[in-house]
């Protein structure tokens, strides 16, 4: 299995409603083909190194991740995230359990 992690640092001028809309749009992707599990949430620590929101998706394999990246429902959500974020980090790694 593959774990896909994405963290978003929103631009300072992005309001709470837009942040919530982004998280809601991410959460709505949970029923896409190949998604085993999807969780999205917001930061509660607020440390200097913290990001504002995080996304964790479990896929069965790399092919499912690749298909997700190109999915017509995912692409506009990803583009929306880019427009409201000052920085985005991602990591994808294999998990055994």
N, C-alpha and C positions, 0 to 999 in steps of 0.2 A: 504494500500500500504506500501511498504518497501523501505527505502532509504539505499543504500550501498555506503559508503564513504571510499576511500582508499587514503592515502598520502604516497609519496615515497621521501625519502632522498637518493639521489644518492651518490655513492662513489665518492670521490674527483677526481679520475682519469678517470671517465666516460666522454667521449667527447660529444660535442654538437650533433653530428650526431647520436650517440647511444641513447642519450636522446630523440631525435626527433623520432627515429625508435620505441622506446618503446611507446611513446605517440600515434604514428600512429597505432601500433599493438593493443593498447587498444581501440582506436576509431573504429577499424575495427570489434569489437565485438558487435557493436550496433544493428546488425540484428539477433542476437541469439534469439531463442525462449524465451519468458518471459521477455525480456527487453522492458520496456515501453519507457524509455528515457536514454540516455547515453551521458555524457559530460566529456571531459578530457582537461586539460590545464596545464600550467606551472606557477610557482610563479612569480609575478611581484613586490613583496614588498622586498624580500631578507633580511628580518629581521633575527636575530639570531635564533628565534624559528620557522622560516618558513621551509616548506618542498619544494622540487623542482618541484613536479608534483602532481596533484590530479585527482581522478576519482570519478564521481558521477553517480550512476545508480539507476533508479527507477524500482522496480519490483512490480507485483500485489500482491505477497504474499511470505511467507517464502519458500514454495515449489519451486517457480521459482528461488529464490536465491540459494537454495540447488542444483537444476539442473544445474544452471550456473556454480557453483563452480566445478562440475564434468565434464562439457562439454569438449569434445575433442579439441575444438578450444581455449577454455579459459586456460586450464591447461598449455600448453607450454608458453603462454604469461605471466601467473603468475610466472612460473619458471624463465623466462627471467628477470622479474622484481626483483625477489629475487637475482639473480646473480649480478645485477648491483646496488643494493641498500645496503646502510649500515643500514638503518632502514625503516620499513614499519609499518604504523598504519592503523587500520580499525575500523569502527563503523557501525553497522546496526541497524536502528530503524524504528518503524512504524510511518507513517505520515497519517493524516486524509484527506488532500487535495492535 
